[in-house]
Amino acid sequence: MTGRPFTFWRVLPLPGEAASSYFSRLVMDECAHLPELYASEIGINAIFRSEEVLERIFRLPISEQDKERLRYWTPLEKHGRIHLAGQVFGRDQFRWTRRLHCRRCVAETPYHRVWWHLQCFRACPVHECALEPLSYDLKKTGRWWPRFEHVVKERAVHVELGDAADTFESHIVRRLLDVSCQDSPSELSDFIECAPFVGRLLGNNRNPSIPPPSNKDWEVGYHALKGGLLPFEDQVRSWLRVNAPQSHAYLVRDLIGWAAEYLADEEELFDPEIDDLPNPMHVKISAIVRAECRRVLGR
């Protein structure tokens, strides 16, 4: 098929909807085919590329505003990174193969929210329930096309997080929805990388061995960092008071245990051809922790 892939284009893209979800809803409005079968019939590979899906959709006479909305919410892979909603994520942070959703969100408005593909996303910030595995194609691997019980054509859909919602997930969704509050393309990626480290440090007593990962790491880290680095400095100081050092404490490791091995150093030499650039947020966090440790050690 070289022309338009659909007879109808009555379905409108929704907030947080990638091209794969929008394509699936277009198929539902068109016929009774499964989206993967329809895609195959018009020449889209089963392991689809976002650019390919967007190109087919953009053959439809939809508005430029809708095209821009789809570009914004559709993850694109460039140089081993995922570009989404003005942010750049590592491949270990975003998984196309992740098959989780909020059943209640889909029941209310049947479309797939792209942030459910983020590895750090565990709970729905709208309904405050855990994300659940999809009930179809559980044995299949790789990329997949969402399916829904019915198609929704109305535009009037907003992501209602509520004023009281203050969780790690709600923070991510708010930042993705409002591009004006993003300071840099890596801001969310850096925050996601730092939060569990900070949460594991501040959420546990001093220990020579790294504590096992826990869901609380994300929330403790989020609440420690959401206000900026000055409040974080106060929290590190409070943690050091609670975890008072032994009289023989001499090294940073004597004060913070396992976490000393995970501090970054902006002066550390690295090869840009083989090493990732240091996370600037982690470097600043490490500098704060070291400074507080030096203060306690009297240096």
VEXGUDREN-121326 format. One record per residue (C-alpha): residue in three letters; x, y, z. Coordinates in Angstrom, 3 decimals, decimal comma, padded with zeros to 6 digits. Each point is the difference from the previous one (the first is absolute). Example, Ala and Ser with C-alpha at 12.3 -4.5 7.8 and 13.67 -1.06 7.14 Angstrom:
<rs>
+-----+----------+----------+----------+
|   r |     east |    north |       up |
+-----+----------+----------+----------+
| ALA |  012,300 | -004,500 |  007,800 |
| SER |  001,370 |  003,440 | -000,660 |
+-----+----------+----------+----------+
</rs>
This chain:
<rs>
+-----+----------+----------+----------+
|   r |     east |    north |       up |
+-----+----------+----------+----------+
| MET |  000,000 |  000,000 |  000,000 |
| THR |  001,647 |  003,230 | -001,137 |
| GLY | -002,791 |  002,503 |  000,713 |
| ARG | -001,778 |  000,777 |  003,190 |
| PRO |  000,000 | -002,990 |  002,372 |
| PHE | -003,493 |  000,791 |  001,366 |
| THR | -003,398 |  000,908 | -001,371 |
| PHE | -000,949 |  001,911 |  003,142 |
| TRP |  001,983 |  002,332 |  002,240 |
| ARG | -002,664 |  000,883 |  002,530 |
| VAL |  002,138 | -001,095 |  002,950 |
| LEU |  001,982 |  002,823 |  001,604 |
| PRO |  003,396 | -000,394 |  001,774 |
| LEU | -000,189 |  000,392 |  003,773 |
| PRO |  002,412 |  001,303 |  002,705 |
| GLY |  002,909 | -002,382 |  000,535 |
| GLU | -000,928 | -002,179 | -002,990 |
| ALA |  002,759 | -001,319 | -002,255 |
| ALA | -000,519 | -000,784 | -003,679 |
| SER | -000,334 | -003,752 |  000,655 |
| SER | -003,019 |  000,511 |  002,282 |
| TYR | -001,555 |  002,516 | -002,372 |
| PHE |  000,534 | -002,391 | -002,923 |
| SER | -001,759 | -002,769 |  001,940 |
| ARG | -003,023 |  002,217 |  000,655 |
| LEU | -000,122 |  000,990 | -003,672 |
| VAL | -000,101 | -003,696 | -000,891 |
| MET | -002,871 | -000,589 |  002,442 |
| ASP | -001,946 |  002,818 | -001,611 |
| GLU |  000,713 | -001,421 | -003,456 |
| CYS | -000,630 | -003,730 |  000,284 |
| ALA |  000,098 | -003,101 |  002,195 |
| HIS |  003,667 | -000,786 | -000,735 |
| LEU |  002,606 | -000,310 |  002,713 |
| PRO |  002,352 |  003,001 | -000,207 |
| GLU |  003,047 | -002,201 | -000,626 |
| LEU | -001,783 | -001,741 | -002,886 |
| TYR | -001,126 |  003,293 | -001,514 |
| ALA |  003,528 |  001,383 |  000,361 |
| SER |  001,411 | -003,040 | -001,774 |
| GLU | -002,489 |  000,390 | -002,864 |
| ILE |  001,119 |  003,576 | -000,648 |
| GLY |  003,686 | -000,895 |  000,228 |
| ILE |  000,946 |  000,994 |  003,540 |
| ASN |  002,505 | -002,368 |  001,587 |
| ALA | -001,094 | -001,903 |  003,125 |
| ILE |  002,999 |  001,491 |  001,821 |
| PHE | -001,151 |  003,448 | -001,007 |
| ARG |  001,973 |  003,204 |  000,011 |
| SER | -001,760 |  003,101 |  001,269 |
| GLU |  001,069 |  001,992 | -003,061 |
| GLU | -001,675 | -002,559 | -002,258 |
| VAL | -003,285 |  000,081 |  001,919 |
| LEU | -000,013 |  003,799 |  000,088 |
| GLU |  000,675 |  000,198 | -003,741 |
| ARG | -003,034 | -002,182 | -000,755 |
| ILE | -002,234 |  001,932 |  002,367 |
| PHE |  001,132 |  003,343 | -001,433 |
| ARG | -001,371 | -001,017 | -003,402 |
| LEU | -003,412 |  000,655 |  001,506 |
| PRO | -001,456 |  003,517 | -000,267 |
| ILE |  000,231 |  000,605 |  003,737 |
| SER |  000,852 |  003,439 |  001,362 |
| GLU |  003,547 |  001,237 |  000,473 |
| GLN | -000,793 |  000,406 |  003,695 |
| ASP | -000,867 | -003,699 |  000,257 |
| LYS |  003,155 | -000,929 | -001,897 |
| GLU |  002,073 |  002,077 |  002,397 |
| ARG | -001,745 | -001,629 |  002,970 |
| LEU |  000,882 | -003,454 | -001,355 |
| ARG |  003,612 |  001,023 | -000,622 |
| TYR |  000,251 |  001,254 |  003,569 |
| TRP | -001,344 | -003,193 |  001,595 |
| THR |  001,562 | -002,601 | -002,320 |
| PRO |  003,365 | -001,399 |  001,198 |
| LEU |  002,729 |  000,229 | -002,634 |
| GLU |  003,292 | -001,872 |  000,234 |
| LYS |  003,161 |  001,932 | -000,822 |
| HIS |  003,569 | -001,058 |  000,760 |
| GLY | -001,077 | -002,559 |  002,581 |
| ARG | -002,255 |  002,434 |  001,888 |
| ILE | -003,771 |  000,517 |  000,118 |
| HIS | -001,289 |  003,486 | -000,853 |
| LEU | -003,434 |  000,617 |  001,491 |
| ALA | -001,958 |  003,152 |  000,877 |
| GLY |  003,035 |  002,259 | -000,114 |
| GLN |  002,062 | -002,342 |  002,192 |
| VAL |  002,711 | -002,565 | -000,756 |
| PHE | -000,049 | -003,327 |  001,856 |
| GLY |  002,453 | -002,885 |  000,096 |
| ARG | -001,068 | -003,326 | -001,469 |
| ASP |  000,054 | -001,492 |  003,476 |
| GLN | -002,543 |  002,636 |  001,073 |
| PHE | -002,540 | -000,494 | -002,801 |
| ARG | -001,166 | -003,438 | -001,194 |
| TRP | -002,222 | -000,481 | -003,033 |
| THR | -000,478 | -003,593 |  001,138 |
| ARG | -001,434 |  000,975 |  003,402 |
| ARG | -003,551 | -001,382 |  000,162 |
| LEU | -001,584 |  001,814 |  002,930 |
| HIS | -002,956 |  002,338 |  000,230 |
| CYS | -002,539 |  001,475 |  002,390 |
| ARG | -003,184 | -001,956 | -000,530 |
| ARG | -002,109 |  002,815 |  001,442 |
| CYS |  001,496 |  002,630 | -002,307 |
| VAL | -000,667 | -002,147 | -003,049 |
| ALA | -003,543 | -000,753 |  001,187 |
| GLU | -000,721 |  003,725 |  000,302 |
| THR |  001,691 |  001,070 | -003,241 |
| PRO |  001,362 | -002,850 | -002,134 |
| TYR |  003,415 |  001,016 | -001,222 |
| HIS |  003,550 | -000,921 |  001,037 |
| ARG |  001,971 |  002,607 |  001,966 |
| VAL |  003,601 |  000,089 | -001,197 |
| TRP |  001,467 |  000,623 |  003,483 |
| TRP | -000,987 | -003,557 |  000,960 |
| HIS |  003,053 | -001,061 | -002,049 |
| LEU |  002,381 |  001,715 |  002,438 |
| GLN |  001,702 | -002,611 |  002,166 |
| CYS | -000,339 |  002,121 |  003,131 |
| PHE | -003,788 |  000,241 | -000,353 |
| ARG | -001,626 | -002,377 |  002,479 |
| ALA | -003,292 |  001,600 |  001,056 |
| CYS | -002,692 |  002,084 | -001,666 |
| PRO |  000,145 |  003,603 |  001,269 |
| VAL | -003,673 |  000,475 | -000,914 |
| HIS | -001,499 | -002,998 |  001,818 |
| GLU |  002,914 | -000,765 |  002,375 |
| CYS | -000,078 | -003,697 | -000,883 |
| ALA |  002,802 | -002,271 | -001,208 |
| LEU |  000,445 | -000,434 | -003,744 |
| GLU | -001,206 | -003,406 | -001,185 |
| PRO |  001,222 | -002,368 | -002,746 |
| LEU | -001,977 |  000,020 | -003,237 |
| SER | -002,357 | -002,921 | -000,417 |
| TYR |  000,788 | -000,751 | -003,654 |
| ASP |  003,022 | -001,336 | -001,900 |
| LEU |  001,790 | -000,800 |  003,240 |
| LYS |  002,192 | -002,584 | -001,723 |
| LYS |  001,126 |  002,393 | -002,721 |
| THR |  003,137 |  002,102 |  000,332 |
| GLY |  001,170 |  003,176 | -001,648 |
| ARG | -002,006 |  003,046 | -000,966 |
| TRP | -003,750 | -000,266 |  000,012 |
| TRP | -003,136 |  001,838 | -001,101 |
| PRO | -002,514 |  001,015 |  002,691 |
| ARG | -003,547 | -001,353 | -000,211 |
| PHE | -003,145 |  001,453 |  001,496 |
| GLU | -003,600 | -001,038 |  000,629 |
| HIS | -001,405 |  003,005 | -001,822 |
| VAL |  001,236 |  003,074 | -001,812 |
| VAL | -000,346 |  003,518 |  001,357 |
| LYS | -000,226 |  002,894 | -002,461 |
| GLU | -000,468 |  002,921 |  002,398 |
| ARG |  002,813 |  002,459 |  000,569 |
| ALA | -001,138 |  001,160 |  003,453 |
| VAL |  002,448 | -002,137 |  001,983 |
| HIS |  002,415 |  001,421 |  002,550 |
| VAL |  002,469 | -001,692 |  002,302 |
| GLU | -001,598 |  000,711 |  003,369 |
| LEU |  002,704 | -000,465 |  002,620 |
| GLY | -001,767 |  001,977 |  002,686 |
| ASP |  001,493 |  002,665 |  002,253 |
| ALA |  000,787 | -002,507 |  002,748 |
| ALA |  001,938 | -002,423 | -002,197 |
| ASP |  003,683 |  000,333 |  000,935 |
| THR |  001,820 | -003,149 | -001,005 |
| PHE |  003,008 | -000,864 | -002,093 |
| GLU | -002,299 | -000,977 | -002,892 |
| SER | -002,140 |  003,133 |  000,198 |
| HIS |  003,176 |  002,097 | -000,110 |
| ILE |  001,104 | -001,733 | -003,200 |
| VAL | -003,380 |  000,431 | -001,694 |
| ARG | -000,209 |  003,687 |  000,944 |
| ARG |  003,466 |  000,665 | -001,399 |
| LEU | -000,794 | -001,830 | -003,235 |
| LEU | -003,293 |  001,849 | -000,409 |
| ASP |  001,588 |  003,417 |  000,507 |
| VAL |  003,044 |  000,426 | -002,207 |
| SER |  000,435 |  003,599 |  001,239 |
| CYS |  001,218 | -001,234 |  003,412 |
| GLN |  002,771 | -002,196 | -001,421 |
| ASP |  003,431 |  001,540 |  000,426 |
| SER |  001,907 | -002,435 | -002,217 |
| PRO | -000,683 | -002,995 | -002,290 |
| SER |  001,557 | -002,355 |  002,565 |
| GLU | -001,619 |  001,480 |  003,105 |
| LEU | -002,525 | -002,782 |  000,636 |
| SER |  002,439 | -002,720 | -000,982 |
| ASP |  002,552 |  001,349 |  002,492 |
| PHE | -002,672 |  000,286 |  002,706 |
| ILE | -001,195 | -003,580 | -000,597 |
| GLU |  003,583 | -001,275 |  000,230 |
| CYS |  000,738 |  001,877 |  003,243 |
| ALA | -003,225 | -000,580 |  001,941 |
| PRO |  000,489 | -003,678 |  000,947 |
| PHE |  003,601 |  000,600 |  001,120 |
| VAL | -001,040 |  002,900 |  002,227 |
| GLY | -003,014 | -001,949 |  001,268 |
| ARG |  002,085 | -003,032 |  000,879 |
| LEU |  002,509 |  002,165 |  001,866 |
| LEU | -002,457 |  002,145 |  001,975 |
| GLY | -002,592 | -002,751 |  000,442 |
| ASN |  002,359 | -002,349 |  001,848 |
| ASN |  002,441 |  000,170 |  002,875 |
| ARG |  003,718 | -000,050 | -000,718 |
| ASN |  001,043 | -003,391 | -001,288 |
| PRO |  003,287 | -001,307 | -001,439 |
| SER | -001,927 | -001,993 | -002,625 |
| ILE | -002,496 |  001,425 | -002,445 |
| PRO | -003,586 | -000,660 |  001,168 |
| PRO | -002,275 | -002,007 | -002,317 |
| PRO | -002,066 |  002,123 | -002,401 |
| SER | -003,447 |  001,017 |  001,187 |
| ASN | -002,943 |  001,922 | -001,436 |
| LYS |  000,429 |  002,500 |  002,811 |
| ASP |  003,355 |  001,026 | -001,511 |
| TRP | -001,825 |  001,877 | -002,763 |
| GLU | -002,392 |  001,854 |  002,284 |
| VAL |  002,636 |  000,880 |  002,624 |
| GLY |  002,342 |  001,193 | -002,749 |
| TYR | -002,741 |  001,984 | -001,704 |
| HIS | -001,045 |  001,840 |  003,150 |
| ALA |  003,650 |  000,681 |  000,849 |
| LEU |  000,766 |  001,535 | -003,397 |
| LYS | -003,259 |  001,594 | -001,132 |
| GLY |  000,732 |  003,248 |  001,864 |
| GLY |  003,466 |  000,437 | -001,456 |
| LEU |  003,514 | -000,540 |  001,302 |
| LEU | -000,106 |  002,422 |  002,960 |
| PRO | -002,750 | -001,961 |  001,815 |
| PHE |  001,884 | -003,180 | -000,907 |
| GLU |  003,087 |  001,370 |  001,760 |
| ASP | -002,057 |  000,430 |  003,192 |
| GLN | -001,267 | -003,566 | -000,275 |
| VAL |  003,512 | -001,386 | -000,364 |
| ARG |  001,011 |  001,985 |  003,099 |
| SER | -002,971 | -001,426 |  001,948 |
| TRP |  000,824 | -003,549 | -001,157 |
| LEU |  003,592 |  000,393 |  001,212 |
| ARG | -001,246 |  001,174 |  003,394 |
| VAL | -002,269 | -003,035 |  000,334 |
| ASN |  002,777 | -002,302 | -001,209 |
| ALA |  002,650 |  001,437 |  002,316 |
| PRO |  003,522 | -001,131 | -000,920 |
| GLN |  002,178 | -002,200 |  002,186 |
| SER |  002,889 |  001,677 |  001,779 |
| HIS |  002,494 | -001,560 | -002,406 |
| ALA | -001,753 |  001,324 | -003,131 |
| TYR |  002,618 |  001,329 | -002,406 |
| LEU | -001,276 | -000,596 | -003,543 |
| VAL | -003,158 |  000,925 | -001,883 |
| ARG | -000,786 | -003,706 | -000,113 |
| ASP |  000,052 | -000,077 |  003,833 |
| LEU | -002,908 |  002,473 | -000,084 |
| ILE | -002,196 | -001,197 | -002,891 |
| GLY |  001,081 | -003,613 | -000,478 |
| TRP | -000,764 | -001,560 | -003,391 |
| ALA | -001,087 |  003,319 | -001,533 |
| ALA |  003,589 |  001,272 | -000,061 |
| GLU |  000,727 | -002,343 | -002,905 |
| TYR | -002,840 |  001,504 | -002,043 |
| LEU |  000,934 |  003,671 |  000,277 |
| ALA |  000,926 |  001,678 | -003,274 |
| ASP |  002,997 |  002,252 | -000,497 |
| GLU | -000,124 |  002,770 | -002,602 |
| GLU |  003,797 | -000,032 | -000,176 |
| GLU |  000,108 | -003,693 | -000,850 |
| LEU |  001,558 | -000,669 | -003,388 |
| PHE | -002,186 | -001,667 | -002,613 |
| ASP |  000,175 | -000,811 | -003,681 |
| PRO | -002,991 |  001,560 | -001,833 |
| GLU |  000,259 | -002,686 | -002,697 |
| ILE | -000,602 | -002,896 |  002,382 |
| ASP | -001,332 |  001,562 |  003,212 |
| ASP | -003,346 |  001,682 |  000,611 |
| LEU |  000,167 |  003,604 |  001,085 |
| PRO | -000,375 |  000,258 |  003,783 |
| ASN | -003,505 |  000,793 |  001,191 |
| PRO |  000,311 |  003,688 |  001,022 |
| MET | -002,663 | -000,380 |  002,691 |
| HIS |  001,803 | -002,988 |  001,508 |
| VAL |  003,258 |  001,956 | -000,025 |
| LYS | -001,652 |  002,855 |  001,955 |
| ILE | -001,633 | -002,448 |  002,424 |
| SER |  003,359 | -001,694 |  000,570 |
| ALA |  001,680 |  003,342 |  000,647 |
| ILE | -002,607 |  000,841 |  002,652 |
| VAL |  000,412 | -003,369 |  001,721 |
| ARG |  003,803 |  000,317 |  000,004 |
| ALA | -000,163 |  003,553 |  001,356 |
| GLU | -002,272 | -001,049 |  002,858 |
| CYS |  002,270 | -002,940 |  000,782 |
| ARG |  003,061 |  002,267 |  000,063 |
| ARG | -001,841 |  002,316 |  002,374 |
| VAL | -000,730 | -002,873 |  002,383 |
| LEU |  003,583 | -001,262 | -000,261 |
| GLY |  001,304 |  003,510 |  000,730 |
| ARG |  001,790 |  000,500 | -003,306 |
+-----+----------+----------+----------+
</rs>
